[in-house]
């Protein structure tokens, strides 16, 4: 009877894992949001602005301001995990090259976006409003980028972990950008309330000292204080768990991003393990509520976001990581410049965080919000661009150390010849 029950359970678990691995809920939310917004926009607006509790608690706010706490909390868990022994950020020297590439992946698209804004909107009254969207193309969707990298490079290729570190680093920087550059426009910043965030961190520390091994206690006590503090301070409350999650007890070593374990999970691992399905399914509602923009909204800002994501990321990541390799911080064994270029293109897959930033950069009522969001949605195309270029450059498979040195050396010789 036990075996029979197991046979019934396993296909469901396998199907669920498959849906999560391929980010099906997120993609389905994007598709249905676009479909609803373009077939019956009035009904779509009624759904997402439904106000069952009165005051400002619309479904849109519940999703963006409350549910996304868990999404950013899980992202913070990945960042925390990566700094532990065995993680991609430990030891630091091994991670220097991709960390430098991460900064290129933020500065490159931001600079390109601002340059395009100057070209098309310089001297106009809309310049400041459009320029405020500079952070939209700095984002990378961790799950989708990881999936695309595995499909393009192969599951065991070193470029997959390299890109994963880029995505984690992008998100870490992105969290800071949201907190600093995009305060709540409806509530003036009141820093005194941030003391509640400090209180939440102190609470989490005390709970940890008492060796509490049930993660909801940390989230309900520390997370609630942090959320109220951020909301009252005028800072994005969806970031409430970012300062709390690092206090969750861990095993002292990295489990490995996206690895699954059943037994012996630390409190930090349990937090992700027990919430991951809920968060992945919840991303359907986030995508549905945020990606529902009319195709007629496609415009200049859409193209600016899209070009900045794909071209800006590729140039920024490639140049910065290549420069790091020249000064003594090499690429991972098995990666060459061509792998680096394709990884940079994949990093342009900004969907989830880019959508979130677009909603902050262009407030409700802004004529640039929907075009900006559409640029984030269309960034899915970066996976197709990366696949085509990756196929042309034959990136599936490892590059020998000799070949890597040869690629970089050839670039140096060409540069020297050009200077001469």
HUGIHU-V969676 format. One record per helix or strand. SS is the DSSP state (2 for helix, 1 for strand). FROM is the first residue (numbers start at 0). LEN is the number of residues. If there is no record, write none. Layout:
SS_FROM_LEN / SS_FROM_LEN
This chain:
2_1_20 / 2_23_16 / 2_40_8 / 2_58_24 / 1_84_1 / 2_91_30 / 2_126_5 / 2_135_3 / 2_141_12 / 2_157_24 / 2_190_19 / 2_214_19 / 2_236_3 / 2_241_4 / 1_252_1 / 2_266_24 / 2_294_3 / 2_299_27 / 2_336_10 / 2_350_11 / 2_368_10 / 2_380_13 / 2_400_19
